[in-house]
Amino acid sequence: MLRLTGLRLDRGARTLYRDVNVAASAGERVGLVGANGSGKSSLLGAVLGRVPIDSGSIDAPPADRIAWIDQDVESTSDRVIDFVMSGHAQLMNARAELQSAMRSKSDDGQDLRIALAHVHLAELNEGAIAAEAMAILNGLGLSQQQALGAVSDLSGGQRNRLALARVLLQPAQLLLLDEPTNHLDLDSIVWLENWLRRQPATVIVVSHDRELLDRCTDTIWHVADQSIGRYAGNYSAFESAWLGKQRQLDAQVRRQRHTIEHLSRFIERFRAKATKARQAQSRLKMLERLERLEPVREQREWRFRFFDPLRLPAHLVDGEQLQLGYPHKVVLDGVEFSVRAGDRIGVLGVNGAGKSTLVKAIVGELAPDAGELRRSSGTVIGYFAQHQLEDLDPTESPLQLLRRIAPDAREQELRDFLGSFRFGAELACAPVGRLSGGERARCALALLAWRRPNLLVMDEPTNHLDMSTREALTVALSSFEGALIVVSHDRHLLRATTDQLWLVHEAGVQLFEGDLDDYAAWVIDRRRAQVRPDAGASESRRPADQRRQAAGERQRLARARRPLQLRLDAVEQRLQSVSEEMKDLDARLASEAFYSGDPELVRQALKRRGELEHALQTLESQWFDLHSQLDAIA
């Protein structure tokens, strides 16, 4: 378990935490959330004893019972599987005990020491630990061949996964994970979620992946205002509870302001009158004793949008029998696809399957080795990828970069546009080299949005983005009028912005018939099949066939329901819009003062009220009809 009591933590002149009291029980899975720079990583460092606290106490398990990613993995000739197993402290101690016994030169009791060491190793079951290490590596996307190879053969991203695998194997009472989904593909994230749900240790996870927090946590610690608020439930439950709390605080502030104004008016009016002086003095003391409530800082939801395309051709991009790859290496073969106006496509597949290769071909950065790739003459592609952030000139400011692509625009217009991406007067003129990763990502998004593309191609756009920026991007993409192709491991983004899925798998690209939940089930089945012994293949064949049949039935239902669901979503949005307009109009019509104004405005309002009533009835009828059709699909 973990307990913070009266914790105060300062970094330089800045106080991160003041008088924090919070605890996590054994087996509790806690999501640690808060704005970037609020001190989440510093708190983990304090728990580990690496960041000194200024007052209070932290009760945590011993250091050897806390698992966390200690450092980057160095390039060595050690086998990958051996590196992972070296994280199992009990196994390493038992091996050292055996080696020490065998090196002992004393004959007295040596045989007994060796025998006891072997017994200790047998109790730990080294073979089972090795099997578990192999299963973890497989779950994180490393093959058996890679597991038996050298660490130096792995790429930088694969070594990051290797470091995570080593931590997951370590027996621990407390597991600390800081952005564990970085460098993981969606398949590995799905596996990690299932693993965390089975983890008996207390888990503290820092993440911007809201679906991971929803699926894997049962408590949220929210870092804000130099404190930590504890909320029961997952991230969605926290979000609802926190918004409700903010509304209550706002209401209390408004009531107190009303009380203060009332007392102040009474005091000012009667303090000079002898007959009322005592009452005025009493109210003055009441006002002085009143504990002033600070108004809740306004939580401004940052929003931006992509401009509507100037043109939107029906056909945007087509590919026929494409062969894509690099010198001496074919990555994808026989690829066929068609992108039309209004298409909203999510691209799935493991790291290294060829998702970025496909995207680079679509945007024109990679020429096909064979086949035909056609783009309409009116196609304007807006491409966002992580390598573009590195290509931004570090010596130029966002304002200078935007002026390069809009030389004729007025400077105030450019500044206003950058302001919509949270670049104030100072930040808009700061060199890109001094910006954070998230700020550079916003700069790249601003440059992309200015060009008014009709096809947006986004390759992992949420990397480096905090929760609020991810949500703003999700809203902007969901309301974009053009076509959209998204490669992302952020399932919240994919669910909200796409309605069809492409699967890049085994050197090909195919339409995935199903939703992200079906994909998650498919991933888990594949990972289990990869680690299942061959001897058990015949016994598992029947359940596997049943799962395939069930998956096929889910996909059939998904195909039948999709067009109806899209129509239902559109009707629900229209219903909300009409209901809100009618509510506002009814409020105006309920006011007596409204009828004393311009008679023509009154007539128009009454006419509009009738139109809205008719529209509401029509939409409700459509809504019930669509729901009936969906319910009829078995």
N, C-alpha and C positions, 0 to 999 in steps of 0.2 A: 504494500500500500504506500501511499504518498500523502504527507500532510505538511501544509505551509501554515505557520502560526506567526502572526504579527510581522510578516515579511516586509522589509523595506530594501529596495535595490536601486542604487543610483549608478548612473554611468556619466562620469564627469560632473557637470553642473546640472544634469537632467535627471529627474526622479522618474524611474520607470514604474516602480511599485511602491505603494505606501500602505502599511497596516493590512496586508492581505492575509485572510484566513480562509483556507479551502482545503478539501481533502478528497482523495480518490481511494476507494476501497479495493480490496483484493479482487482481481478479475474484471474490474470496471474498465470500459473502453471510453477514453475521453478525447474529444476533439478540441484542440486549443486554437481559437480563432481570434482575429483582431486585425486592425489595419497594419499595413506594412510599416515597420519601424516602431511598433508599439512595445516591443521587447519580448516576443515569443521565444526567439532563439536564445536570448539572454537568460530567460527563465530556465530553459533546458540546461544551459551551462551552469546555472546556480544549483540545480538539482544534482548535477554530476560533480559539484564541488570545484568546478573550473572557473567560475565567476564568483568572486567574494560578495556576500550579502552585507548590508550595512547594519541591519538589526533584525530581530526575530529568529526563527529557526525553521529548518527543513528536516523532517523525519522521512528518510528514504531507506530502501534496502542497502546492504553493503555494495560497494563498487563492483565486486565480481558477480553480483546478481542483477546488475543493471545492463541492459543491452542497448547499444546505440552505435551508429556509424562513426567510428573514431577518426578515420583519416582516409585520404585517397589511396587507392590500391596502386602500389608500385609495380613496374614491369619486371617480372622475375621469371625464372625458368621453372618455378614450382608448378606442379599440376593444379589445375583449377579446383578439382575435388578436394585435394589436400589443403588448399588455402581455406576453403569453406569449413572443413572439419577442424581446422586449427582454432576456430571460434568456439568450439565446444570445450570449455575449460576443464570439466571433469574428465573428459576423454584424454586431453593432453596431460593432465596430472597423472592419470593411471598409466599412460605410456611412459612418462618420465620415471614413475615409480618402478616399472618393470626394467627399464634400461639401467637405473641406478642399482637395482638388485643384481642384475647380470654382470655389472662392472665391478661389483664388490669383490675384493681380494680375500676377504676373510671367509674361511670355510664354516665358521660357527653360525648356524642359522641361515646360511645363504639360500639353501634349497627351500627352506620355509618361506623366506622373503619372496623368492621367485614364484612359489606356488600361490602365495597370497596376492601377489600382483596380478597373476593370471586370473585368479578368482575375481578380483576387482574388475578387470577388463571384461570378463564374461558376464558379470552382473550388469555392466553398462551396455552390453550387446553392441560391440563395435560395428558389426555387420548391419544392424538395424539403423544405427546412426548414419552409416555410409549411404544406405538406401534412402533415408530421409533427406540427406544432403543432395542426392541425385534428383529426388522429387522436387525439391525447392528450386534447384537450378533449372530443371525442366519447366517448372511453373513460371519462372522469370524469363523464359525464352532462350535458354542456353541448351544446346543439344548435348547428347551423350558424348559425341565426338569432341565437342568443345570442352566438356567437363573433364575429359581424360587428357586434354591437351595442356599446353603451357599458358600461364597467365599472360605472358608477353605476346601471345597470339591474338589476344582479344583487343577490340577497339576501346576507345575511351568510354563510350556509352555502355558497352558490355562490362567493363570493369566496375562501373558504378552499380550495375545490377549484381555483380559479384560481391561487392561490399555489402549490399542489402541481404544477399543470400547468407553470408557469414553471420550477420546479426540475427536473422530469423532462425538459424540453427541453434544459436546459443541458448542454453537453459537459463531462464531469467525470471525474476519476480516482477521486474519493471522494464517495459520496452518503450524506448523513446524514439519516435520517428519524425524527422523533420523533412517535409515534402518528399515522402517516399515514392510518389508516382512520377517524379522527374526522371526522364530517360526510360520510362516504361511505355510499351505500347498498350493498346486497349486490352489485348488478350491477357497480358501479364497483370494488368490492373484488376481484371475480373478474377484471376486466380488469387491475387493478393487479398482481395476482399474476402473470399471464401476462407483463406488461411487465417486471417485476422479474427474472423467470427469464431473460429475453433480455438483460438489462442487462450490458454488459461491465465496468463500473466496480466497484470495491470498494464494498459497501453495508453500512452499519451501521444497523439498524432497531430502534427501541424500540417495542414493541407489547404489548398485552394480548390480542391476537387470536391464540390458539394455532394455529388452522388456517392463518393467514397465515404464522406462524413455521414451521409444519410444511412448508408447500408452497414457501416462498421462501428458506429459509436452509439452509446446509450446515454452519454452526458456531454454537455458542451461547457467549456470554460471560455468566457468571453473577456478578452483583455481590452479595457477602455478606462480612461480617466484615472490612470495609475492604480487600478484595482482589477480584480478578477471576479466576474459574476458567474455563478454556477446555475446551469439550466438543465433540468432533466429532459431526456429525449435526444433525438438526433438533430441534425442541423436545421431541417425544416421546422421541427417543433420549436427550436430555439428562436428561429426567425420570427415565427408568429408570436411567441411569448415576449420577445424583445420589443416588437412593434407595439404590442398591447401595453407594455410597460411605458414606452415613450408617450403614448397617447394619454395614459393616466397622469404622468408627470406634467404634460402640457396642460391638462385640465386643472391640476392643482395650482399651477402657476397662474392660470387665468383667474381662478377663484381668489387667490391671494391678492392679485393685482386689484381686483374689484373691491376686496376688503380694505386694502391700503388706501385706495382712492376715496372710499366712503369715509374712513376715519380721518383722512387728511382734510376733506371738505368740512367735516363737522368741527375739527380743531380750528381751522382758519376762520370759520364763520362765527364761532361762539367763544373763542378764548379771551376776547376783549370784553365780553359781557359778564358782569359780576354774578348774575343769577346762573350762568352756565359755566363759569370758570372751573368749578370743581369737576364737572362732567368732562369738560374739554381736557383738563389735566389728566383725568383718569384714562381718557382715550389716547392721550399722548404717551403715557406709560405703556399702554397696551400696544401701541404702535412700535415703541422701542423694544419691547420684549418679543415682538413677532419675529420668528426666525425666517429670514428672507430666503425664499427658494430661488435658486438660479434657474433661469429658463433653459430648457434642454437645447443643446446646440442643434441647430437646424440640420437635419440629415438630408442634404440635397442629393437626390439621385441624379448622378451624372448621366446624361444621355447625349448621343450624337447620332447622325444619320448619314447614310449614303444617298447622294442626290439621285433623283430618278434619271435613268439613261435618256440621252437625247434621241437615240434610235434603239429599237429592240427587234432585230430581224427574227423571223420564225426559226430559222436554222442558224445555229451559232458555230458548232464544231462537230465534225464527223470523222470517225476513224474506221478504216477497213483493213483487216488482216495485217495489223501493225506488228512489226518486230522492233523492240526497243531495248537498248542496252548501251554498253560501252565497249571500247576496243577489247576484243578477245573474250567478251562476256555478254551473253544474251540474258536479259533480266525478264522480259515479258515477250510472249510470242502469240500470234493469232488473235490480237486484241481488236475487238470491234465495239464501238459505242456511238451514241448520238446524243448531243446536248441541244435541247430546244429551249426556246424562250419560256421562262417560268419554271424550268426544271430546278429542283433543289436536291442535290446529291451529296450523300455522305460516303466517304471512301474508307473502308475497313481493311485490316490486314496486319500481320505481325511486322515488327521492325525488320527491314531488309527484304520484305516481300516484293517491293517495287512501287509503293504508293507514290513516293516523291519522283521516281522515274516517270511514271504515268503523268503526273502533274506537270513536270518540266516539258514533256512532249506536247501537252495540250496548250501550254502558254508559249511554246516556241523556243524554249531554251535548249531543247534536245531534239535533233532531227531523227526521224525513224530510219532504221537500217533497211526496212522493207515495208511494203504496204502503202496506203494513201491516207494522208491526214489533210482534211479540208476545213478551212475557216471561212465563214461568210465575209464578204467585203465590208460589211457593216459591224463586224464583231469588234468590240473594244474590251480587252481583257484587263482586269485589275488583279494583280498577283501579289500575294503576301506570303513570305516565307522567312524563316529565321535568319538565313544567310544574308537577307537584304538589310537587316539591322547592322551587320558588320560592314556592309558596303556603303553606308551613309558616311559622308565626309565628316570626320570628327572635328575638323576645324571650323565648319560652317554651322550656323544656327538653324533651327526649324524655319524661321522667317526667310533666311537666305535660300534654303533649299526649296521652299514653296515659291519664292520669286523666280527661281530658275525655270519652273514649269508654268508660271503665270506672269511673264514679264510685263504685261500690259495692265495688270490689275492694280488698283489703288492700294497703298500700304495699309490703310485702315481696314479695307475689306479683307486683306490677308490676315491682319492681326485679329479681326473679329472671327474669322474662320478658325484660326489656330486656337482662339479662346474657347471655341466649342469643343476642343479636344483637351481642355484644361491646361493650355499654355498661356499663362498670364504674361504681362508686359515684360517682366524680367526673364522668365523661362523661355519665352519665344526668341530671345536674343542670345541665349546661352549656347556655347559650343556643344555640339552633339556628343563630343567625347566626354563631357562632364555629366551627361544625363544618365539616369539609372536605366536598367534593362526595360522596365515598364514604360518609362518616358520615351525611350527610343522606339518602342513598339507603337506607342500612340502617335509619334511623329510619322512613322512609316504609314500608319493607317490614314493620317490626315493627307499625306501626299497622294495616297491611292484614291481617297474619296474625291479629291479635287478633280480628278480626270474623268469622273462620271462614267465608269465602265458599265457595260451591259452584261458582262460575265465576270463574277468575282470568283477567284480561285484562291482558297485560303489553306495553307499548309502549316498545321499546328499553330494557329494564331493566338492561342491562350497562354503559351509559354511566357513567363516573366510577368503575367498580368495578375493583379490582385482581384479579390472577389467583386468589388464594385465595377472595375473595368471590364471584367469578364461578362458581368451582367449587362453593362452598357453595350458591349459588342454583340451579345446575343440578341438584344432588342433591335439593334441596328440591322443585323443580318436578317432577322425574321421579318422585318418590314421592307427589305430591299425589293424593288420591283423587277430587277433583272434575274438572270439565272445564277445559280450558286453551286460551287463544288467545294466541299470542306473535307480536309484530312485532319482529324483531331482525335485525341483520346479523351476529350471532355464530353461525356455522354449527355450532360445537361444541354450543352451547346448543340450537339447533334440532334437530340430529341426536339428542341425548340425550333430548329432552322431547316431541317431536311425532311423529305417525305419518301425518299427512295435510297437504297443502300447498294453500293458496289463493293464486291469482295475481291481483293487482290490476293490470289492464293495459287500456289503451285504454278508459277510463271504465266498465269492467265488472269483475266478480269471477267467477272460474271455478276449478274444481278443477284443480290441476296434476297430471297423471298421470305420476309419476316421482319421483325423489329429488333431493337437492341437487346431486349430480353431473350428473344430467340437466339440471337448471336452469342449472348453470354452462356446460354445452355449448350450451344454448339462448341464453344471454346472449352468449357469444362469437360465435356464428353471427349474431345480430342486429347486434352492433356491427360485425362485418366487412361485413355487407350494407349498413349505413348509410354506410360510408366507401368502398364499392366503386364505381368509376366506372360510369355507365350503359352505356358502350360495351362493357363486359365482361359485361353481364347475361346475354346469350344463351349465352356460353361457360360461365358459372358455373351455369346453370340445372340441368344434369344432376347435378353434385355436390350441389347444394342439395336436389334431389329425393331423392337417395340418403340425404342426412343426415336429411331428414324421415322417410323410411321407416325408417331405423335408429332414430331417436328414437321413432317410433310403436311399433316392436317392443320397445324397451327399456321403454316405458310399459306395453305389454301384459304383459310378463313381470313388471314391478313390481306390477301389479294382482293377478296370479295368485299371486305369492309373498308379498304382504304379510300376509294372514291366517295363512299357515303360519309365517312368520317371527315374528309376534307370539306364536303358540303356542309356538314353539321357544324364544324368549327367556324366556317364563314357565317352561318346563320346565327350562331351564338355571339360572335363579335358584333354583328349588326343589331342583335337584340339588346346587347349591353349599351351600344351607342344610342339606340332609340329610347331605351328606358332612362338613360341619364339625361337626354335632352327633354324628355317628357317631365322628369322630376324637376328640372330647373324651370321649365315653363309653368308647371303647376304652382311652384313657389311664387312666381311673379303674379299669376292669376289669383292667388290667395290673398294678395296684398290689396287693401282698399285704396291705397294711394295710387296704385297702378291705373285704376279706372278714372282717376281725376286728370290724367295726362292726355296725350294725343289720342283721339278716338280711332284714328287710322291704325295706330300701333296696337290698340286693343283688338280691333277687327282682325288684323293679321295674326295676332297671337291666338285668338279663338279658332281661326281657320287652320293654323298650323297644328293646334291641339287635336282637331279632328283628323288631320292627315296622319299624325303620329299614332293616334288610336287605331286607325285602319291598318297602318303598317305593322303595328304591334300584333294585331290579331292575325294578320297574314303570316308574319314570322313565327308566331307561336304554333300556328297550324303546320307550317313547314317543319318546325322543330319536332313536333309530335310524330309527324309522318316519317321523318328520317330515323328517329329513335325506334319506331315500330319496324322499319326495314332492317335496322341493325340487329334488333332483338330476334328477328325472324331467321337470321343467318346462324345456322347451328354448326 
